[in-house]
Amino acid sequence: MQVMEHPTSDDRVLDCLADAVFTVDLDARITRFNRAAEAMLGISAAQALGAPCRTVLVADDHALEALLLESAQQGVPVLNRGIYLTLPDGRRLPASVTASALLGEHGAAVGAVGTVRDLTSVFQGYLSGAAGDPRGDLRKALLRLSSFAGIISRNHEMRDLFAALPEIASASSTVLVMGPSGSGKELFAQALHDLSPRKNAPLVVVNCGALPDTLLESELFGYKAGAFTDARQDKPGLLSRAHGGTLFLDEIGDISPAMQVRLLRVLQEGEFTPLGSTRTVKVDLRVVAATHRDMDALVAAGIFRQDLFFRLDIVRLRIPPLRRRREDIPLLADHFLERLARRHDRPVVSLAPSSLDLLMGHDYPGNVRELENVLEHAFVLCGGQTIQPEHLPDRIERAGTPPTALDEATTLDELEARFLRQALARNDHEIGRTASQLGIHRTTLWRRMRKLGIQAEPSPR
């Protein structure tokens, strides 16, 4: 480990920068720490140098340390990643982080360099700006920059999806949108339709999980007069209505085996037979399906047909839960509060910093839909004033204080096992992402899981 004890010309250059800049070695220990970092974090360079990064720049789940090690090990820069740092006085600091590998004399990585930009003033202006003042203009500009096809996000995973959407939309291939309930799967279906050559034709939405099998069948395929009791006249189905356009099958994982067989024919042959008819109907449509369920597990269990799954899973979009994109919470909050103000014909209200902090700390099992409902609750109770913590539902105020692994563990192995299970759960049991967040190689994580008897399984939705 190399720690810079005396200022060099490089250090003096770093001290001239307005952003916090620091470097770490391959053990993630601080080797440089400029004056802006001292001022921003309230920690002197003397305290920081040689200390583990995770103890100096304290981020949720050690995410910052993982980003730095990822950059150093893979040589891939991380740009403008949203993150929250916890300062020594307990305050949470919204920040934008950029990290890249730090190369030695022979071109090999010797560590990483990180830049942290304080976004406190941006978020405060974004949330409190009123129409007509500069802060309101800033809020609207940020919202425009963070929106794509009606979907709001600054998260890197979501931005990657945004980048892929136009190309995917231009084709007619079937798309499977996967993500937890309330995460906005229907918005992606709408975006795929609006960006496609079929945009002037209908987008027909079918909630497969909300209809019993017999009703779903008649709604989808239509029927001829006399096909069943009360079928007094012919009725075209939703498949016919979607001709030339897009059919969005929401909660596709909930359909019965019999319905799976009928849908397979539609996808394979582009035709179907209405109930009570002997004639097939040709149909030209693009299918977008969505589910919150683990389709791979359903196929493995024999609950969902593998051949239908392969037809649906041509292009897969996976939407991350809100707990993995907390930087979007201020953006979404502002969007929902403005929409509530228009709906109720009331002035736009703002969030108190303490209320925003509570919202940032909640895990949102109901995802974006839960955030929207929480804000409507607070909007109604605040009486047109600033939303304070007491206006939020009780479950939000209690968030962020679950028992830690240390509270209940009795041995080092038990402590490690509880810690790894929590890390896996936070990352939906995706091994690669969990390993990256922990700053270890995925094979190391697998080895520790086997030793501790931890099974790799999908987290419950």
C-alpha positions in Angstrom: 0.0 0.0 0.0 1.3 3.4 -1.0 0.1 6.4 1.1 1.0 9.9 0.0 2.4 11.6 3.1 3.8 14.7 1.5 2.1 16.9 -1.1 3.3 16.5 -4.7 2.6 18.6 -7.8 -0.3 16.2 -8.5 -1.7 16.8 -5.1 -1.6 20.6 -5.6 -3.4 20.2 -8.9 -6.1 18.1 -7.2 -6.5 20.7 -4.5 -7.5 23.3 -7.1 -10.5 21.2 -8.2 -14.0 22.1 -6.9 -15.1 18.4 -6.9 -14.0 15.9 -4.3 -11.3 13.8 -5.8 -9.6 10.8 -4.2 -7.6 7.7 -5.2 -7.5 4.2 -3.8 -5.1 1.3 -4.2 -6.2 -2.2 -5.1 -7.1 -2.9 -1.5 -9.5 0.0 -1.7 -7.5 2.1 0.8 -7.3 5.9 0.3 -4.0 7.1 -1.2 -5.0 10.7 -2.2 -7.6 13.0 -0.8 -8.0 16.6 -2.0 -9.2 19.7 -0.1 -12.7 19.6 -1.7 -13.1 16.0 -0.4 -12.1 17.2 3.1 -14.6 20.0 3.0 -17.4 17.9 1.5 -17.0 15.0 3.8 -15.8 16.7 7.0 -12.8 14.4 7.2 -9.2 15.6 7.0 -6.7 14.1 4.6 -4.6 13.0 7.5 -7.5 10.9 8.8 -8.4 9.6 5.3 -5.0 8.5 4.0 -4.4 4.8 4.5 -8.0 4.2 5.7 -10.3 1.7 4.0 -12.5 3.6 1.5 -15.7 2.2 3.0 -14.9 3.8 6.4 -14.2 7.2 4.8 -16.8 7.5 2.1 -19.7 5.6 3.7 -22.3 4.5 1.1 -25.2 2.2 1.3 -24.0 -1.4 1.0 -20.4 -0.2 0.4 -21.6 0.6 -3.2 -18.9 3.2 -3.8 -16.1 0.8 -2.9 -17.6 -1.8 -5.2 -17.7 0.8 -8.1 -14.0 1.7 -7.5 -12.9 -1.9 -7.5 -15.0 -2.7 -10.5 -13.3 0.1 -12.4 -9.8 -0.9 -11.3 -10.3 -4.6 -12.1 -12.2 -4.3 -15.3 -10.7 -1.1 -16.7 -14.2 0.2 -17.4 -15.0 3.8 -16.2 -18.2 4.4 -14.3 -19.8 7.8 -15.2 -22.1 10.0 -13.1 -23.5 7.2 -11.0 -26.1 8.4 -8.4 -25.3 7.5 -4.8 -26.0 8.6 -1.3 -23.1 9.1 1.2 -23.5 9.2 5.0 -21.5 12.0 6.5 -19.9 11.8 10.0 -22.7 13.9 11.4 -25.3 11.4 10.2 -26.5 13.5 7.2 -27.1 11.8 3.9 -25.5 13.5 0.9 -26.9 13.0 -2.6 -23.9 12.8 -5.0 -22.8 11.9 -8.5 -19.8 9.6 -8.6 -17.3 9.0 -11.5 -14.7 6.3 -11.2 -11.9 5.0 -13.5 -8.8 2.8 -13.2 -5.6 4.4 -12.0 -2.7 3.0 -14.1 0.9 2.5 -13.1 4.1 3.0 -15.0 3.7 -0.2 -17.1 0.0 0.3 -17.9 -1.3 -2.1 -15.2 -4.0 -0.9 -12.8 -2.7 0.1 -9.4 -6.0 1.4 -8.0 -8.8 3.7 -9.0 -9.6 7.4 -9.0 -13.0 8.7 -7.9 -14.7 12.0 -8.3 -17.7 13.0 -6.1 -20.0 15.9 -6.9 -22.3 17.2 -4.3 -25.9 17.2 -5.7 -27.6 18.7 -2.5 -28.3 22.1 -4.1 -29.5 20.4 -7.3 -32.0 18.2 -5.5 -33.1 21.0 -3.2 -33.7 23.3 -6.1 -35.3 20.4 -8.1 -37.8 19.7 -5.3 -38.5 23.1 -4.0 -38.4 25.3 -7.2 -41.7 26.9 -8.1 -42.9 27.6 -11.6 -41.3 30.8 -12.9 -38.2 30.9 -10.7 -34.8 29.5 -11.7 -35.1 26.5 -9.4 -38.4 25.6 -11.1 -36.6 25.9 -14.5 -33.9 23.6 -13.2 -36.4 21.1 -12.0 -38.1 21.0 -15.3 -34.8 20.7 -17.2 -33.7 17.8 -15.0 -37.0 16.1 -15.5 -36.6 16.4 -19.3 -33.1 15.1 -19.3 -34.2 12.2 -17.1 -37.2 11.2 -19.2 -37.5 8.9 -22.1 -40.7 7.9 -23.9 -42.6 8.9 -20.7 -40.4 6.9 -18.4 -38.5 8.8 -15.7 -35.1 7.6 -14.5 -31.4 8.5 -14.1 -30.4 5.0 -13.0 -27.7 3.5 -15.2 -29.6 0.2 -15.7 -32.7 2.1 -16.8 -30.6 4.3 -19.1 -29.2 1.2 -20.7 -32.8 0.0 -21.4 -33.6 3.5 -22.8 -30.7 3.2 -25.2 -31.9 -0.2 -26.5 -35.6 0.7 -26.8 -35.6 2.4 -30.3 -33.7 -0.5 -31.9 -36.0 -3.1 -30.2 -39.1 -1.1 -31.1 -38.2 -0.9 -34.8 -38.5 -4.7 -35.2 -41.6 -6.9 -34.8 -39.9 -9.5 -32.5 -41.8 -10.6 -29.4 -40.6 -8.8 -26.2 -40.8 -10.2 -22.7 -40.7 -7.5 -20.0 -39.7 -8.8 -16.6 -39.8 -6.9 -13.3 -41.5 -6.8 -9.9 -45.1 -5.5 -9.6 -45.4 -1.8 -9.7 -42.1 -1.2 -11.5 -43.6 0.2 -14.7 -43.7 -2.7 -17.1 -46.7 -1.2 -18.9 -44.8 2.0 -19.6 -42.2 0.0 -21.4 -44.9 -1.7 -23.5 -46.3 1.7 -24.4 -42.9 3.0 -25.3 -42.2 0.0 -27.5 -45.5 0.6 -29.3 -45.1 4.4 -29.6 -41.5 4.1 -31.0 -42.5 1.3 -33.5 -43.7 1.5 -37.1 -47.1 0.3 -35.7 -47.6 3.4 -33.6 -50.6 4.5 -35.6 -52.4 1.2 -35.0 -54.0 0.1 -31.7 -52.1 -0.9 -28.6 -54.4 -3.5 -27.0 -53.8 -4.2 -23.3 -54.9 -7.5 -21.7 -54.3 -8.2 -18.0 -54.1 -12.0 -18.0 -54.0 -12.3 -14.3 -57.3 -10.4 -13.7 -59.6 -12.6 -15.8 -60.7 -16.2 -15.3 -59.7 -18.6 -18.0 -63.0 -18.8 -19.8 -63.5 -15.0 -19.9 -59.9 -14.4 -21.0 -60.4 -16.9 -23.9 -63.6 -15.2 -25.1 -62.1 -11.7 -24.7 -58.9 -12.6 -26.6 -60.3 -14.8 -29.4 -63.8 -13.5 -29.7 -66.8 -15.7 -30.5 -69.6 -16.5 -32.9 -73.3 -16.1 -32.1 -74.5 -19.2 -30.3 -71.0 -20.3 -29.2 -72.3 -20.4 -25.6 -75.3 -19.1 -23.5 -75.9 -15.4 -24.0 -73.7 -15.3 -27.1 -76.4 -13.7 -29.2 -74.2 -12.1 -31.8 -70.7 -12.3 -33.1 -68.1 -10.5 -31.1 -64.5 -9.8 -32.4 -61.8 -10.5 -29.9 -58.9 -8.4 -28.7 -56.6 -10.2 -31.1 -58.7 -8.9 -34.0 -58.6 -5.4 -32.5 -54.8 -5.5 -32.3 -54.4 -6.4 -36.0 -51.7 -4.2 -37.4 -50.7 -3.0 -33.9 -49.4 -4.3 -30.6 -50.9 -6.8 -28.2 -49.7 -6.3 -24.6 -50.2 -9.4 -22.5 -49.6 -8.3 -18.9 -49.0 -11.0 -16.2 -48.4 -13.7 -18.9 -47.0 -16.0 -16.2 -50.5 -16.4 -14.7 -52.3 -18.0 -17.7 -53.5 -21.7 -17.6 -51.9 -24.5 -19.6 -54.9 -24.6 -22.0 -54.5 -20.9 -22.7 -50.8 -21.4 -23.3 -51.5 -23.9 -26.1 -53.9 -21.4 -27.8 -51.4 -18.5 -27.5 -48.6 -20.7 -28.9 -50.6 -21.1 -32.1 -51.1 -17.4 -32.4 -47.3 -16.8 -32.1 -46.3 -19.6 -34.3 -48.8 -19.4 -37.1 -50.2 -15.8 -36.8 -53.7 -17.2 -36.7 -56.5 -18.2 -34.3 -60.0 -19.6 -34.3 -62.8 -17.7 -32.6 -65.0 -19.6 -30.1 -67.8 -21.4 -32.0 -66.2 -20.9 -35.4 -64.6 -23.4 -37.8 -62.7 -20.8 -39.7 -59.3 -19.5 -38.8 -58.5 -15.8 -38.8 -55.1 -14.4 -39.8 -53.7 -11.7 -37.7 -50.7 -9.4 -37.9 -49.6 -8.1 -34.6 -46.6 -7.6 -32.4 -46.7 -9.2 -28.9 -45.2 -7.7 -25.8 -45.6 -9.8 -22.7 -44.9 -8.9 -19.1 -44.6 -10.7 -15.8 -43.4 -10.2 -12.2 -42.8 -14.0 -11.9 -39.6 -16.0 -12.5 -40.4 -17.5 -15.8 -37.3 -19.7 -15.9 -38.4 -21.3 -12.6 -42.0 -21.8 -13.9 -40.6 -23.5 -17.0 -38.3 -25.7 -14.9 -41.3 -26.7 -12.7 -43.4 -27.6 -15.7 -46.0 -24.9 -14.9 -45.3 -22.9 -18.1 -44.7 -24.4 -21.5 -41.1 -24.2 -22.6 -42.0 -23.8 -26.3 -44.3 -20.9 -25.6 -41.6 -19.4 -23.3 -39.1 -19.5 -26.1 -41.5 -17.8 -28.4 -42.1 -15.0 -25.9 -38.5 -14.6 -24.8 -37.0 -13.4 -28.1 -36.0 -10.1 -26.6 -36.0 -9.7 -22.8 -36.1 -6.4 -20.8 -35.5 -6.7 -17.1 -36.7 -3.7 -15.1 -34.8 -3.2 -11.7 -36.9 -2.6 -8.6 -37.0 0.9 -7.1 -34.8 -0.1 -4.2 -32.0 -0.5 -6.7 -32.5 2.9 -8.3 -32.9 5.2 -5.3 -31.5 8.1 -7.3 -34.8 8.2 -9.1 -36.9 8.8 -6.0 -36.6 12.6 -6.0 -37.4 12.7 -9.7 -40.4 10.5 -9.4 -41.6 12.4 -6.3 -41.6 15.7 -8.1 -43.4 14.2 -11.1 -46.1 12.6 -8.9 -46.6 15.7 -6.8 -47.0 17.9 -9.9 -49.5 15.4 -11.3 -51.4 15.4 -8.0 -51.5 19.2 -7.9 -53.0 19.3 -11.4 -55.6 16.5 -10.6 -56.8 18.3 -7.4 -56.4 21.8 -8.8 -54.1 22.8 -5.9 -50.6 24.4 -5.7 -47.6 22.1 -6.1 -46.3 21.1 -2.7 -42.6 20.4 -1.8 -40.9 17.8 0.3 -39.1 18.7 3.5 -35.5 17.4 3.5 -36.3 15.1 6.4 -39.3 13.7 4.4 -37.1 13.1 1.4 -34.5 11.3 3.6 -37.2 9.0 4.9 -38.4 8.3 1.3 -34.9 7.5 0.2 -34.5 5.0 3.1 -37.6 2.9 2.3 -37.3 -0.3 0.4 -40.5 -0.1 -1.6 -41.8 -3.6 -1.9 -44.5 -2.1 -4.1 -42.0 -0.2 -6.2 -42.9 3.0 -8.1 -46.6 2.4 -7.6 -46.1 2.3 -3.8 -44.1 5.6 -4.0 -47.0 7.2 -5.9 -49.5 6.0 -3.3 -47.3 7.2 -0.4 -47.1 10.7 -2.0 -50.8 10.9 -2.6 -51.4 10.0 1.1 -48.9 12.8 2.1 -50.4 15.2 -0.4 -53.9 14.9 1.1 -52.7 15.2 4.7 -50.3 18.1 4.3 -53.1 20.6 3.5 -51.2 22.3 0.6 -48.1 23.0 2.6 -44.6 21.3 2.7 -44.8 17.5 3.2 -43.3 16.8 6.6 -42.4 13.4 8.1 -45.7 13.2 10.0 -47.6 13.4 6.7 -46.0 10.1 5.5 -47.5 6.7 6.3 -46.1 5.0 9.4 -44.4 2.3 7.4 -42.2 4.9 5.8 -41.2 6.4 9.2 -40.2 3.0 10.5 -38.1 2.2 7.4 -34.4 1.8 7.5 -34.1 0.3 10.9 -34.2 -3.5 10.4 -32.2 -5.7 12.7 -28.7 -6.2 11.4 -27.0 -9.5 11.0 -24.8 -8.7 14.1 -27.9 -8.3 16.3 -28.7 -12.1 16.1 -25.5 -13.8 14.9 -23.7 -15.9 17.5 -20.6 -17.1 15.5 -18.5 -15.6 12.8 -19.8 -18.1 10.2 -23.4 -17.2 11.2 -22.6 -13.5 10.9 -21.1 -14.0 7.5 -24.0 -16.2 6.3 -26.6 -13.6 7.4 -24.6 -10.8 5.8 -24.3 -12.7 2.5 -28.1 -13.6 2.5 -28.9 -9.9 3.0 -26.6 -8.9 0.1 -28.1 -11.6 -2.2 -31.6 -10.5 -1.3 -30.8 -6.8 -2.1 -29.6 -7.9 -5.5 -32.5 -10.4 -6.3 -30.0 -13.3 -5.9 -28.0 -12.3 -9.0 -24.5 -13.6 -8.2 -22.6 -11.3 -10.5 -24.2 -8.1 -9.2 -23.9 -9.2 -5.6 -20.2 -10.1 -6.0 -19.6 -6.7 -7.7 -21.3 -4.8 -4.9 -19.3 -6.7 -2.2 -16.0 -6.1 -4.1 -15.2 -9.8 -4.6 -15.0 -12.2 -7.5 -18.1 -14.2 -8.3 -16.2 -17.5 -7.8 -15.2 -16.3 -4.3 -18.9 -15.6 -3.5 -19.9 -19.1 -4.8 -17.2 -20.7 -2.6 -18.3 -18.9 0.5 -22.0 -19.7 -0.2 -21.2 -23.4 -0.6 -19.2 -23.4 2.6 -22.0 -21.7 4.5 -24.8 -23.8 3.0 -26.4 -20.8 1.2 -28.6 -21.8 -1.8 -28.7 -19.7 -4.9 -32.4 -19.1 -5.5 -34.6 -16.3 -6.7 -35.9 -13.9 -4.1 -39.7 -14.0 -3.5 -41.7 -11.3 -5.3 
